[in-house]
Amino acid sequence: MKILPALIRMKCPQCRQGKVFKFSNPYNLKHVGDMFSLCPVCNLNYKPEPGFYFGGAVVSYPLMVIFNLFVVFIFYLLVGGVFDYVLPLMVTVIIATLLVSPIAFRYSRIIFLYLVVRYKK
């Protein structure tokens, strides 16, 4: 599998076949971060050391900034002004951020894994 489809489907970065998360629904908030310890296909250790995924914050921050800029841009296109509607804009950005946070959490971990782990055929 190519890198982009594997990343989008949240597959293992080493074999690009195994699942990383135990539950496919990111909005199941009780299990949003539940990951397998090892890849079911290639046995890659998904948790190599404590605090490994703090590096995911380095990915999560720009991911959410880009998303919020996109929301502001769409708001600007729909309403026609940003500074005249500060309160509705803030409410829109907060709601959009809350709705996309579980997905961004998972993708930040996946992208971080893809940055650290190399593909092996």
C-alpha positions as CSV (number, residue, x, y, z in Angstrom):
1,M,0.0,0.0,0.0
2,K,1.2,3.5,-0.8
3,I,2.1,5.8,2.1
4,L,-0.8,8.3,1.8
5,P,-3.6,5.7,1.7
6,A,-2.0,3.8,4.6
7,L,-1.7,7.0,6.6
8,I,-5.3,8.0,5.9
9,R,-6.5,4.5,6.9
10,M,-4.3,4.7,10.1
11,K,-2.3,1.6,9.2
12,C,1.0,0.5,10.7
13,P,3.9,2.6,9.3
14,Q,6.3,-0.4,9.0
15,C,4.1,-2.9,7.1
16,R,1.2,-0.6,6.1
17,Q,-1.3,-3.4,6.8
18,G,-1.9,-3.7,10.5
19,K,-4.3,-1.6,12.5
20,V,-2.9,0.8,15.0
21,F,-6.0,1.7,17.0
22,K,-8.2,-1.0,18.6
23,F,-11.5,0.8,17.8
24,S,-12.2,2.4,14.5
25,N,-14.6,5.1,15.8
26,P,-12.6,8.1,17.0
27,Y,-15.8,9.5,18.7
28,N,-16.0,6.6,21.1
29,L,-14.3,8.9,23.6
30,K,-13.8,6.2,26.2
31,H,-11.5,4.4,23.9
32,V,-10.2,7.2,21.6
33,G,-6.5,6.5,22.5
34,D,-6.6,2.8,22.8
35,M,-3.9,1.4,20.7
36,F,-2.5,-2.1,20.2
37,S,0.8,-2.7,21.9
38,L,2.2,-4.5,18.9
39,C,1.2,-4.5,15.2
40,P,-1.0,-7.5,14.5
41,V,0.9,-8.1,11.2
42,C,4.6,-7.2,11.7
43,N,4.8,-7.0,15.5
44,L,6.1,-3.4,15.5
45,N,6.1,-2.1,19.1
46,Y,3.6,0.9,19.0
47,K,4.7,1.9,22.6
48,P,8.5,1.8,22.6
49,E,8.9,3.9,25.7
50,P,6.9,5.9,28.2
51,G,6.0,9.4,26.9
52,F,6.8,8.4,23.3
53,Y,3.6,10.1,22.0
54,F,4.5,13.5,23.5
55,G,6.1,14.0,20.2
56,G,2.6,13.8,18.7
57,A,2.0,17.3,20.2
58,V,4.6,18.6,17.8
59,V,2.3,17.3,15.0
60,S,-1.0,18.1,16.6
61,Y,-0.3,21.8,17.1
62,P,0.3,22.7,13.4
63,L,-2.5,20.3,12.4
64,M,-5.0,22.2,14.5
65,V,-3.7,25.6,13.5
66,I,-4.1,24.8,9.8
67,F,-7.6,23.4,10.5
68,N,-8.6,26.5,12.5
69,L,-7.3,28.8,9.7
70,F,-9.4,26.8,7.2
71,V,-12.5,27.3,9.5
72,V,-11.8,31.1,9.7
73,F,-11.4,31.2,5.9
74,I,-14.7,29.4,5.3
75,F,-16.4,31.7,7.9
76,Y,-15.0,34.7,6.0
77,L,-16.3,33.4,2.7
78,L,-19.8,32.8,4.2
79,V,-20.2,35.9,6.3
80,G,-17.9,38.4,4.5
81,G,-16.1,39.7,7.5
82,V,-14.1,38.5,10.4
83,F,-13.6,41.4,12.7
84,D,-17.2,42.5,12.7
85,Y,-18.3,39.0,13.9
86,V,-15.7,38.1,16.5
87,L,-18.0,36.4,19.0
88,P,-19.8,34.2,16.3
89,L,-16.4,33.4,14.8
90,M,-15.0,32.3,18.2
91,V,-18.0,30.1,18.9
92,T,-17.7,28.6,15.4
93,V,-13.9,27.9,15.8
94,I,-14.5,26.4,19.3
95,I,-17.3,24.1,18.2
96,A,-15.3,23.0,15.0
97,T,-12.2,22.4,17.2
98,L,-14.2,20.2,19.7
99,L,-15.7,18.2,16.8
100,V,-12.4,17.5,15.1
101,S,-10.3,17.0,18.2
102,P,-10.6,13.2,18.4
103,I,-9.7,12.8,14.8
104,A,-6.8,15.2,15.1
105,F,-5.6,13.3,18.2
106,R,-5.4,10.1,16.3
107,Y,-3.8,11.6,13.2
108,S,-1.2,13.4,15.2
109,R,-0.1,10.0,16.6
110,I,-0.2,8.3,13.2
111,I,1.8,11.1,11.5
112,F,4.3,11.0,14.4
113,L,4.7,7.3,13.9
114,Y,5.2,7.7,10.2
115,L,7.9,10.3,10.9
116,V,9.8,8.0,13.3
117,V,9.3,4.5,11.8
118,R,10.5,3.4,8.4
119,Y,8.6,1.2,5.9
120,K,9.9,-2.4,5.5
121,K,8.6,-4.5,2.6
